[in-house]
């Protein structure tokens, strides 16, 4: 398993040492163990955890600047945020999720792997984006499989500084989502900066990496109150 992980990252131009690989093995072990008690993931087979969680979550790494402050909005079991932190110890990471059980799991993994520079935030994205402590405080927001692009932009762009960016891992309907999100992106202070295909090693699967630059402040009325963005996306 360790060799597969190391070689998989190498195939996408990421070199990890044995110590980092061991941290991923601890992460995988605890994910499987905790998942027996707490619903964290539908993927529990070790080979699939390596490909569909660890290697897949690495795609944003090359688009994040040195020493960046990063928030993973709707982090779930830590994908992609904690994976990026294990690969890029230089970043300062905040993991935000609305479910405390997920954050307890992540806190345990962070301690077991002796990973520093990670903050945990138990909050809904809509509430966090309106909080002065977090609003427009981050260089980068990342997210994977949380919502369609219009909704995701309302969740994430309020956290991002002007000059920063949202990096989203999306699936096969990205072009359609982006077309439907044009108004939301513009209204929230963003601009589409790039769309890149990212192949997942050892599989025929690929993700689309969408990068939205923050070119202006998000208007004060956004994000709207909890539940509204998903029920009434900006059009």
Phi, psi and omega in degrees: 000316181298317180296320178298318179298310182300313181293326178296315177295320180300325182292342175247027172065035174238119179261128175238149179268177183299324180295318178293319177300321179295324177297320177294324178294320176298314179303312180296314181301314182288328176299314179294316182295310181293329183294341176290337181249327184234132181286102181249325184202151174272350181260112184233353179280129188308317180297322180287327175298317179298313184281307190276346176247301187288304183292322179297320184287350183282344188307320182288348190306317185288347182260005182255127182288161180301129176070018184293149169270125188233135172242131174262110185268116186074056191289341182059234180270018174106016182249121008264355193306306184291327175300315179298321179294320178295328179278329186231082184294345180289338183280153172257120191248137168241128179255116182250131174207153182273349181253118184297327182297326178292318181292327176295319176298312182296322177299319179296314181296318179301318179290318181295327181265001179053048181264123181257163177081032178233128175248145179249134184232109180270097187193152171284148182302320182296324179285318179298322181291344178260351183279127183301332180293337186238341184292125178052044180248354188246146176287324186219137166248136176238154178198148179224126171055041181261315184194172175291167191298322180297315179291316182299321178296322178290328175292318194260318187298330176299337179280341192267135175294155169298130185098350178269197182204156170258129175243114183245136173265116186238170183258207189288345183260027186300314183301316179295318179298318181295321178298317180288343183260004185304315181294316181298314181302312181295315184295328184272002176097016184252171175211132178295122184253337181179152176226122186229139176274138181230113180281142179266117182306148179072004182225172172264009184272156172211153175248158173255126177265119179252129179244123177247118177279144175265108185253354178202162181295147174284129179306147187302334183284355179244145358287152176287174186299157186308130178098334183291315182305320182284328180280325182226074180303148177297131180233000000 
